[in-house]
Amino acid sequence: QVQLVESGGDFVQAGGSLRLSCARSGSIFIPYTMGWYRQAPGKQRELVAVITTRDSANYADSVKGRFAISTDSAKNTVYLQMNSLKPEDTDVYYCNVRTALDIDYWGQGTQVTVSP
């Protein structure tokens, strides 16, 4: 059983920084990606950043240059460093693991609120 637990969401003023963490438990025996999504009420969940199976990082245009995704060497934890936060970054952020068979695992979500 794969489980993901996020932490690090908080209230922060515009221009501030936060680091989100996602701890993974359970074994995955096929290639997979790890990433972060975010979702506001009534809106579609959108990709924020992802580390591909080739260990490259992809970012949404809206966060490029401000956010950085990383993992530890064992890929037990994925981080999202968020700098220069803007009010439009306010969302629930979800950790994601997607396997080569397109099976998704999700964390419970962590709230990020950026005040103007």
C-alpha angles and dihedrals in degrees: 000000000000116000130181125198121189128201139166103070115138147144114282138165122246111280093030130116138236135179119214121202131198121192117203125206128182130049128280116195101184130059115286143171129228123211151144129251131181134206135187122200111283093009134103119263108254135198115253102174138340138188109219128216086262089057094247121134126232124192138191111253090241093063102031111128093016105060130052128193123205142159137206117255094265093046089235091128132035121196135199115201108199119194133174090022119202130201089250088063088070106120145110106276120213130197114224138196117188120187129211087260090058094250112151129212120191138194123227094258133250124228120238116188121183117191121207 
